[in-house]
Amino acid sequence: MGDRSHDGPGLTVREGRPNDAPFVVGLGSVAFARFGDYGPIMQAFLESPDVASFIAEAAGDCVGFALVDVPPAHPGFADLVAIAVDPRHRRTGVGRALLSRVIASREGRSEPSLLVLTVAADNDAAITLFRSQGFEMIPGALGRYAGGQTSRRMAKPVLPRRS
């Protein structure tokens, strides 16, 4: 899947590249700071061969990312392990464009899949975004981040795109 413009002429979402690591680790560390030290976690995700990355760019600058764990041992399953938008670009469609690209990457498969994610229970903006894209809360799926915050799991079945 090549670069695609989303939500305006200046915003594109592309597949991540190795040289995007400093941006992803830096933004992830800031975006998820309240949950603990996420720098090493972001680095480990990027080093995993099972994690696909997507980078949002606006006017040539990186403004957000999404990381999706697609374990080969579980075909048809994908976990959106991280999605973050630079604070200066929030509420401008970047998160929606990233999420749309992640969903499209699953629609491009020949078999149905299940896309899941974890979200902080108090992150109303993210929950609203995820619900608007068809994600639903998994009943009883409560967890905790390292900092003690309550998390919830959401899921969306994704069907292949019809040709």
C-alpha positions, 0 to 999 in steps of 0.5 A: 500500500503506497502513500495516501492523502487523507483528510486534506491535501497536506496530510498523508499516511505512509508505511513507517521506515527505520529512520522514523524510530526517533520520532516514534520513540520521542512522541510515544514517550511524551504521549504515554508518559502518564502510563510509565516509561514508554521509550523502551516499549516503543523501541521494542515495538519498532524492533519487532518483525511482527509490528507494522508502523504507519506515519502521518505527515503534514507539510513534510513533518511527522505528526503522528504514528500508529503501530500494529502488532500482527503476530504470524502465529495468529492469522486474522488477528491484529493489535493496534498497540499504539497510536499517537498524534503530536499535541499541536496536531490533535483534533485536525483529523490525524488520528482518524487518518491513521486509524483509517489507514490501519483499518484499510491495511486489514481490509486488504487481506483476503480473510476477515480479521479482528482488530483490537486495541487497548485504551485508557478508560478515561480517554474519552476523545480516543474512545469516541474516535474508535467508536466512530470507526466501528470499534466496540468495548469488549465487555469485562475486558478491564486492565491496568497500565503500569501507572495504575490507570484503568484500561479497556479493550475494544475490538472491530471485525474487519472484512476483506474489501470487495474487488 
